[in-house]
Amino acid sequence: MSVEVSRLSNGLTVATETLPHLESVALGVWVKSGSRNERDDEHGIAHLLEHMAFKGTGKRTALQIATDIEDVGGEINATTSVETTAFYARVLRDDLPLAIDILADILMDSRFDPVELEREQHVILQEIGAAHDTPDDAVFDRFTETAFRHQAIGRSILGTPETVKSFTSEQLHRFMERQYGADRMVVVAAGGLRHDEFVREVEARLGSFRDKADTALPQYSHYVGGDYRENRDLMDAQIILGFEGRAYHVRDFYASQVLSMILGGGMSSRLFQEVREKRGLCYSVYAFHWGFSDTGIFGIHAATGEADVDELVPVILGELQKAGERIEQAELDRARAQYRAGLMMSRESPASRASQIARQLLLYGRPIEMEELMDRLGALTVERLTDLSARLFTSKPTVTALGPVGSLAPFESIRDMLAAPRRTPPRRLAG
């Protein structure tokens, strides 16, 4: 199995990975444009556009889009992220031309009918309300807003009720014209298909798509950090501690991914064992690292009862400080094995594989072979991870808390403890 890549005359990149044992194909169009590409008065428009893409074209109504794909047992959907928007489908191999035609149709000829637009705006307002009422969703929105204050990269993908209600069909068309060009798009498929046949089908339907997007890429983003707290009458407290992470292209990106697994990537991780298993201070704790094209963020999320808030955070901070002093070889080996297993398992899903190839093409301009990824992971050492931890966890933190969080220590106390020599056992912070 290997990835084949072609480029159409308009600059559109087309890639496939043939999995001959499969009877199905996962395919999609990925666009290098997401919520961070929005202007200030367009907050939420990328997500709204994704919704509206299925609401009718010049030759298909919204119902016909759904019935055409489901009549052959296929699936179609879309998603918006900070930096990309994807429109994707999965069908049996014989129905691949139909799936390509539908995806091309919504990209080339979506109508954004005003009646459908009003209906979908109402749906998204409900989605925004549901996110606000879901504490573990709301806390992440506040987290990114605090970490990247006053920047599009930190804003909620959903937008606000005010901005979503304000958008018109004309604004959707203008945003699409500015942001969607063949130079920022890739079409990828994985499964039971032939590369040359797929390229011909894509050329026939998307070969005339405009060659260039009409606007510059978003401005460079920078991590700010800071503090946000919202007292709510809830049963549990949602807390996120964050630090400046690493972009996809920098040396420490993979080291940061592995470090997040060592600290909070599973039941054997340091935070799970110390905070949850040994001390019983929370019912959920994990670490994560999100990389973007020019920045990143490293975080620890914990959910706990009100009575344990004041003790929980010092214990977490103590574990972060320990990581800057010592990481065991066995921990690195285990995290590497987890990372490798995750990559290998994702290759068994054509949808996951297509998405992985698309991300690599958009970020690096080429598919990354598994051997190259393994070499990068194999080059990591405990000394490098320890050094990264020491630098990462002494930078300015982001503290975000939602729920009964009145006993959470002040931001300055948390920041000062991270900068101070570690004490054993970790002390409670003054409230």
N, C-alpha and C positions, 0 to 999 in steps of 0.2 A: 504494500500500500504506500502510495506517495501522492503528494499534492501536485497537481498540474495547474499552471497559471497562464492565462492569455490576457491580452489587452486589446480591446476593440478600437476602432478608428477614432472614436470620440473620447478615448482615454479611460473608459470604464474597465475596471479589472474584474476578470471572471476566473474563479478558481473552483476546482473540484477535487474530491478524494473518492475514488471508486472503491466501494466495498461490495465485491461481486456476490457475496453470500446473502446479501439483503434484497428483499423484494420491494422495499420502500426507499424514498429519497427525502431528505430534509434539505430545504433550500431557503434562501432569503436574500434580501437586499439590505445591506448595512450602510448607513449614512453617517459620515463624521460630522454630526451636528446634533446637539442635545440641548439640555436646559442652559448650559453655560454660554451658548451662542445667542441667547436672547438679549435684546436691549432692555433697559429698565422698564419701559412701558409694554414689554412683551412677556412679562413673567407668567409662565404657564402655557405659552402658545405652542411650544414644541410638543408637549404632551397632548394638547387639544388637537393639534394637527394629526397626530398618530391615531387618535380616536376617530377623527373625521374621515380618514382615508378609506374606511369601510362603509361610508354612508352614501355611496353612489358615485358613478362615473357617467361619461357620456353614453355608454352602451349597457351599463348594468345598474339596477337599483341596489339599495342596501340589501334587500331580500335576495336579489339574484346573486350577489357576491357570496352570500352565505349558502344558498342552495346549490350554486354551481360547484363549489368545493365539497360540500357535504353529500351531494348526489353520488360522488365517487368515493365516499368514505374518508375524505381528506380533512385536514385541519388547517386553519389559518389564523394568524394573530400578529400582534405587534407590541413593541415595548420601547419606552423612552428612558434613557439614562442621562447622566450628567454630560457625557461627551458624545453619545451616539443615539441614533434611532434605528430600529430594526423592524422590518416587515418580513415575516417568514411563514412557511407552510410545510406540511408533510403529506405526501401522497404516495400511492403505489407507483412503481416505475413507469407503467404505461400511461399514467395520467400526468406525467411531468410537464408536457407542453401546456396543459390546461393551467397548472399552478403558475407557470412562468407568465402566461397570458394575464391571469388575474392580478398578479403582483405588478406587472408592467402597467396594466390598466389603471390601477389606483395611483401609481406614481406619475403617469403621463396625463391622466384625464380626470382626476377627482374634481367634482363640481362644488363641494362645500356648500350645499344647498342651505339657504337661510333657515328654513323650517327644521331641517335635520340639525343644523348648528345650534339652534335654540334648545332643542331637545337634549343634545349631548352636553351643552353647557350645564344644564340642570343635573345631568348624571354626574358630572365632575364636581359640582358643588356638593353633592351627596358624598362623593369620595373624599373631598377635603374635610367635610364634617366628620366622617368616619375616622380619618387619620387623626384629627384633633382629639377624638374621644377614645383613641387607642393609645395608652401611655407609652408603650414601647415603640410605637411609630413616632409619636409626637416628640419624644426625647431625642431621637436621631435627627429630626428636622431642626430642633433648637441647637443640637450639637454642631452640625455643619454650618449653620448660620453664625454661631459664635466663633468657630475655628477660622472661618473665612469671611469675617464681617464685611458687609457692604460690597460683596462681590457676587457675581452671578453664579459662580461655582458652589457657593454656600447656600443658595436659595432652594427652597422646596421645589421639586420637579412639578408638583401639581399646580403651583401658582396660588393666588389668593382669590377669594370670591369676587373682589372688585375687578381684578384684571381679567379673570376668566369671563365674566359677564360682559366685559367691554369689547371683546374681539368680534370682528366682522369677517365675512367671507373674503372680502378684498384683502384684509390683513393676513389671512391664512395663505392666500395665493402669493402675496408679496414675500412673506417669510420663506415659503417653499422655493420661490424663484431665487432669492438671495442665498439660501443655504444649501440647496440640493443641486449638485452638479456632478458630472461623471468623474471629475478629478477628486471628489470626496466620497465616492461610493464604491462598494465592492459587491459583487454577486457571487455567492458561494453555495455549493451543494455537496452533500456527502451521502453516499448510499449506492444503490444499484443503478448506476448510470454510466454513460460514456462521455468523456470530456468533450470531444469534438462535436458530438450531437448537441450537448448542452450549450456550448458556445454558439452554435448556429441558431438555436432557439432564442437565446438572449440577444444576439445581434439583430435578429428579425424584429424583436419587440422593443428593445431599449437602445439600439444602435443610433437612433436619432435623438436621444436625450441630450439636452444641452451639455456642452463639454466642460464648462467651468461654472462654479458657483459665483455669485455676483457680489460677494462681500469678503472682507478679510477675516482670517481666523480670529478667535477671541483673544483678548489681551492676556498677558502672563498673569497668573494668579499667585498669591502669596499667603502663607499661613500667618494668622494673627494671634489666635489663642485668646483666652479670657474666661469669664465666668457667667453662667446663666443658671438661675434657680427659679422654680415655679412651685409654690406650695399649693397642692391640691388635696382634697379630701378623698384619698384613695387607700386601698388596703396595703399597697406596697409602694416602695420608692424605687424609681428608675434612675440610675447613676451611670454616667459615662465620663471616664478620664481619658483625655486625648493628648497627643503630641504630634509635632510635625513629622510626617512620613516621607516616603521617597517616591519620586516619579518613576514611571516604567523604565526609563532609559538610563537611570543612574546606577552606579556600581552596587549600592546597598539595597536595591529593590528586592532581589531574591532573599537576601539575608534578613530583610524586614519581614517577608512572608514567613520564613522559617521561624524567626523569633516569635511571631505571633502564635505559632503552633506550639512552641515550647512553653510559652506562658499560659495560653488559654485555648488550645486547639482540640481538646478532647478530655476524656475522663482521667487520663494519666498526666495531664498538664499541671504545671506548678500551681496556678491559681485555683483550678478545680480541686486539687488535692488539699491545699492549705486552707483555702477560704470556705469551701463547701463541705468537704469530707471531714477534715480534722476539727474545724471550728464551728461548722454549721451556721455561718453568718449570712448565708443567702441561699436562694433556691436556684439561681442561675448566675453564672459568671463565665465570660469568655473574652478572648482578645481577637482583634482583627486588624488588618492593614489594607487600606484602599490606595491603590496607585492611580494617578491620573497622568496626562501627557506632560505636565510641567510641575507637578507637586504631588503630595500624598498626605495621608493622615493615619496615624497609629492610635488605636483605642482599646479600652477595656470597658465592657458593659457589665453591670451587675444589677440584679433586682433583689430587693430584700425588704424585710419588715421595718417599720419605723424604729423599733427598739434597738436594732442592730446597726443603724446608719453610722453612728459615731465611732463604733469599733471597726466596722468593715473597711473604711477607707484607709486608715493607717496600716492595716494588715496588707492590703493591696499595694500600697506604696512601699512597704517593706520588701515585698516580693520583687518589685521592680528594681529596687536598689540592689538586692541580691544578684539579680541578673547581670548587673554591671560589675559584679565582683567575680562570679564564677558560673559557668555553664558546663555541665558534664557532657563528655563525649557520647554517652548513651542517650542523652536527651537529643542531641543533634542527630544521631543516627535514627532515632525513632521518628523525629519530625521529618527527616529526609524521606524515610520510608512512607510516611503518611502522604507527603506531597507527591511522591512518585506514584503511589497507588491511586491517588485522586486523578492524576493525569491519565494513567492507564485506563482506569474505569471510564473516564469521560470519553475515551476513544471508542468505547463500545456502544456509545449512543450517537447516531448520526446527527441528531440535532445539536448535541453538545460539541461534536467535532466541527460542524459547520460554523458554529458560533466562535469556537476557539480560533479557527483559521481566519475568520473575518476580523477578529480583534487584532491578530498578529499582522495582517495585511494593513489595517488602518494605522496601527501604531509603529510598526517597524518597516513596512513596505515590502515584507516578504514573509512566507510561512517559516516558522521555527521548527526544525526537526527535533524529535524527542531526544536524540543523542546530544544535541547542543544544550537542551534544557538540563539533561542529566549531568553534563560536564559543569554547567554553572552551579548546580547544587553540590556536586562533588567537590568543588573548589572551596566551599565554605568550611571554616574552621571554628573551633570553640573560641579561640582568641579573637577572631574577627567579630563573632556574635557578642562576646563580652564587651569589646570596644564599642560596638554599635549601641548596645544597651546603655553604657555609661554616658554616651553622648546624647542619645535619644531622650532618656528620662531625666536629664537635668536641663532640658530646654523648657521654654515657657509652656505650661500645660493649658489645656482646655478642660474646664469643669462644668458639666451640665447635669442638672438634677431636677426631677419632676416627681411630685407626690408629697408625702409627709417628710420633708427634708429639713425641717427647722433645726435639727441637731447636727447637721453637716458642718464640719469645720469651715472657717472662712477661707477664701481663696488664697490669701497671703500665707496662712498656716500650711496649706497643702503645698504651695510653691516652695516655701522655706524648708519643709521636711525633705523634699526631693533634692534640694541643694545641699543639705546637711549630711555629715557622715551617718551611716546607718547605725541604729541602736537595736539591740536584741534583748527582749522582744520589742517589736514596734510599739511606741507609746501612743496613747489616745491624744488626739489633737484638741486644743482648747477651742470650745465652741463660742 
